[in-house]
Amino acid sequence: MRWYFSYDVINQNDQKVGGKVASVVFGGHPEMETSASHQFLYASRPESVPFIQIERPFTDENVHQYQAAILSADRWFIQFPLFWYQAPGLVSDFIQEVFSKDFLDQNTKLLKDKEFGAIISVGVPLRQYQAGGREDVTISELLRPFQSFARAIGFKYLPPFVLAQHSYQPEHVQQENLVQFRQYLQLPTQANFAKRNAWLIESLHEISSEFDQPLKDQLNLVADEWSDAMDNLADIEAQLPKTTWR
C-alpha cells in the first residue's frame, strides 16, 4: 500500500495563508507502514502540508522533485525514527544526493534563511535524554550534525519536534501532541499570542468542513466567538498606557 504524496511543488502564491508558513515534510522512515508513531504524524499533519516519502533508488527525476519541493517551501523537515542514537541511512543518503554541489552552487541565495527542522520519534521517555538520565545524552547533542548541516547551507535551524513513546501515551496526550505538531509545522517561529490565536481560529474553520451538522456549525461558532474575544482583547490593549519599561 502506498501512502504518501505528492511531489507537487507548493504554489508560490499560496505560501502565506492566514499567517501560516508553507512547509513540506520528507519521510525518512525506511518502514513507514509498520510504525504507529509515523502513521500518527502523517495523519496529524494539515492537508496543506505536503508529505513526500524519500525513496530509493535516487534517480535524477526524484532528486529534482525533492529539490523543487525544498525551493518552493518556507521551511522543510525531515521526519525519522532515532535508531541507535542516529538517523536511518536513508536520511543521510537523501541529504548527500539532494544537496549536490551543482544544486548548492545554483541555489545558494534561494536556500539561505529557509527554515529546517527534524521531526523524530523515540522509544523511551523523553526525560531519559539528559545528563544523568538512562540515555545520558540530550536530543540536541544527538541532532548536532543536522544543526551543523543547517548552518553550512544557511538554513535557520529549528528546535526538533520529538514524539516519545507514542503508543504508550493516553488519548489526551496524543491529542495534545497532534495540536502541537500542527502548530510546529505551520506557525511562524516564536509566534506571539495573537498569531497563535489566529492559527487556532483558522484551524477550527478549516477542520469544521470535515464534519457534518450540527458539529460543523458548532465548530464555526466556537471559532467566531473566539475571534470576537480576541478583537475585544486587542481593543483593551490599544487603550492601555504605553510604557518604555523592559
N, C-alpha and C positions, 0 to 999 in steps of 0.2 A: 504494500500500500504506500502510495506517495502522498505526502502531506503538503508540503510547504510550497508557497510560491511562485512568487513571481519574480521574474527578473526585470519587470517593468521599471524603467527609470522614473524617479519621482519627478512630477511635474514642477518645474521651477516656479510656476505661478501659484502653486499650492503650498509652498514651503512654510509660510507663516499664516496659520489659520487660527484666529482666536488666541494669539499669543503662544500657540504650541510650536514646538520645534520639529522640523522634518527629520525623522530618524529612520535608520534601517538597521536590521539585526541580521547577522550572519551566524548560522548554526554550525557549531564545531563539534557537536557530539557525534562520534562515529556510529553510535547505535541509538539514534533518536527514538525509534519506536518502542524501545524497551525501558525507557526512562520516564517514570511518573513525574519527576521534577521538571524535566524539559518539555514534556507534554503540557504540564500546567503552565509553564512560561509561554509556550507557543500559543496556547488558548487564551491566556490572560492579556496578551498584547492587544492594543486597539487595532481595528481592521485597517486603519490608515497607515500603520507602521508595517512596511514590508518585511517578511522573513525570508531569507534566502539560505537554503541549506548548502553548505560547502560540499562539493562532490569531487571525487577522483574519477578518472584522471583529470589533471588540469590541462585543458585544451585552450587554444587561442581564443575560441569562442566564449567559453565560460569565464576565463580570466578577464576578458574585455567587458563582459557583463558585470562581473564583480567590481571592476574599476569604475565603470559608468555609474553604478549604484552609489558608490562612495562619493564620487564627484558631485552627484546630484543632491546629497543629503547635507544637512547642517551638522548632524552628529551620527556616528555609526558605532556599532557594538559588535563584539564577538562573544557568543554565548557557548559555554562549555562546562563540563564537569571537571573538578580538580582530581586528577588521577595521580596518586603518589606525589602530591605536592607540586604538580605541574600540569600544564595544558596537554591535551592529546596531540599526537604528532600531526594530525590533520590541521590543527590551528597554526602550528609553526610553518608547515608546508604552505598553507594559504598565504601567510604574510610574505614568505620568500617569493612565491610565484606572482602575487598581485603587485607588490611594491618593487618592481624591477627597476633597474637603473634608467631605462628609457622612460618608463611611466613617471618616475620622480623628476627626471630632467624636464619633461614636457609639462608637468603639472604642479611644480613647486609652489607657485603662488596660489593656485586653486585649492591646494591641500592645506595650506597654512591656516591655522586658527580654527579648523574644523574640530569638533569635539569627539573624543574617542573614549570608550569605556569597556570594561569587561563585566559580563554577566555570568556568574559562576554558581555551581551547586556543590555543596559539600555534604558528606555523610555523617559528620559528627557535630555536636553542638558548637555554635559559633564561639561561645565563651572559652572553648578549649584552644582556640587560636590566639594565644597571647603568651607572653613570657611567663613561665611558671605553670602554664596550662598543660594539658596532656600532649598537645602537639608542639608546645614550646616555641612557636613561631607565629607571627601575625600574618593575616591575609595580605596586608600591604607589602610585607617582605617577600612573600611568595610571588606576588604580581609585579615586583620591581622591574623585571625585564620588559613588561608591557609599558610601564611608565618611561623607561629609557627609550624604548622604540618610539613612543609618542613624542618625546622631547626631540629626538633626532629628526623626525619628519616635520615637526612644527605643529603637531596637534595639541589641543588643550586636553589634558588627561583628567578624566572624571573619577570620582570615588567609585569603586566597584559596587555592583548590586550582588549581594550574596544571599542565596536561598539555602538555608541549612535544614537538613533532616525534614524535608517537605512531607513525606509520607507519614511521619510521626506527629505532625502538628495537628491540633484540634481545628475544627472548621473555622472558628472565629479568627484564629491566627492566619490561616490560609486566605481568608477574606481580606485581612489587613495587608498581607503580602501582595495580593492582587492589586489593591489600590496603590500601594507604594511602588509597585513595579510599573504601573501605567504612568504614574507621575514621573518616575525616573526616566522613562522613555520620552515623555512629551514636554515636561515643564522646563523652562529655562533654568540654567544653573543658578543656585541660590535664589530661587523665586521668592518674592516677598509675599506678604499676606494677601494682597489684592490679586496677584497673579494666580495664587493657589486657589482662591475662591472663584476666580473667573474660569479656571480649568474645571473646577467641580461643577459649576453651573452648566458649562458647555457639555461636560461629560454626561450629566444627568439627562439633558435634552437628547444627546446622541444615543444613549442606551435605551431611552424610552421607546424608540422606534422598533426595538426588538421584542416588545411586549404587546399583548392585546389589551383592550379595555377591560376593566377600568384602571388597571395598573399603569397603563401608558399615561392617562390623564393625571394620575396621582403623582407620578414622577415629574411630569412637566409642571405641576402645581408646586411641588417642593422646590424645583429649580427657580421658578418665578418668585416665590416668596423669599427664597434665599437671596436672589438678586435684589429684591426690594430692600431687604435688610442691609445688604452691602451698600446700597445707594444712601441709605439713612446714615450709616457709619461714615461714609465719605463726606456727607453734609456736615456732620458733627465735627469731623476732623478739620474741615475747612474753616470752621468758626473758632477753633481753638487758637489761643495766642501763640504766635511763633516765638521760638527760643533759639538761642545760639549755643545752649548748653550741650556738651557732648560727653 
